[in-house]
């Protein structure tokens, strides 16, 4: 298995979703606060897929 760096859009999307999820733990954001843990897991999964898949 060869790992590759994620592309910049994948990294930025993952970063934004992760920051929103962490922010949602401290500040009430209607959809984000209720699903903050799942959004954080999704951001990590997206970043992991960006490393595992070559063209993502």
C-alpha positions as CSV (number, residue, x, y, z in Angstrom):
1,X,0.0,0.0,0.0
2,X,1.4,3.3,-1.1
3,X,0.3,6.5,0.8
4,X,0.2,9.8,-0.9
5,X,-0.5,13.3,0.3
6,X,-4.1,14.5,0.0
7,X,-4.8,17.1,-2.6
8,X,-5.3,20.6,-1.4
9,X,-9.1,20.7,-1.8
10,X,-9.5,17.5,0.2
11,X,-7.2,18.9,3.0
12,X,-9.1,22.2,3.1
13,X,-12.5,20.6,3.2
14,X,-11.4,18.2,5.9
15,X,-9.9,21.1,7.9
16,X,-13.0,23.3,7.6
17,X,-15.3,20.4,8.7
18,X,-13.0,19.5,11.6
19,X,-12.8,23.1,12.8
20,X,-16.5,23.5,12.6
21,X,-17.0,20.3,14.6
22,X,-14.7,21.4,17.3
23,X,-16.3,24.9,17.3
24,X,-19.7,23.2,17.6
25,X,-18.6,21.6,20.8
26,X,-18.2,25.0,22.5
27,X,-20.7,27.3,20.6
28,X,-24.2,26.4,19.7
29,X,-24.5,26.0,15.9
30,X,-27.8,24.5,14.9
31,X,-26.8,21.4,12.9
32,X,-23.2,21.2,13.8
33,X,-23.6,21.1,17.6
34,X,-25.9,18.2,17.5
35,X,-23.6,16.2,15.2
36,X,-20.2,17.5,16.2
37,X,-18.6,14.1,17.0
38,X,-19.9,12.6,13.7
39,X,-18.6,15.6,11.7
40,X,-15.2,15.2,13.3
41,X,-15.1,11.5,12.5
42,X,-16.2,12.4,8.9
43,X,-13.4,15.0,8.6
44,X,-10.8,12.5,9.8
45,X,-12.2,9.8,7.4
46,X,-12.0,12.2,4.5
47,X,-8.4,13.0,5.3
48,X,-7.5,9.3,5.7
49,X,-9.1,8.5,2.3
50,X,-7.2,11.4,0.8
51,X,-4.0,9.7,2.0
52,X,-5.0,6.2,0.9
53,X,-6.5,7.0,-2.5
54,X,-4.2,8.4,-5.1
55,X,-6.6,10.7,-7.1
56,X,-8.8,11.9,-4.3
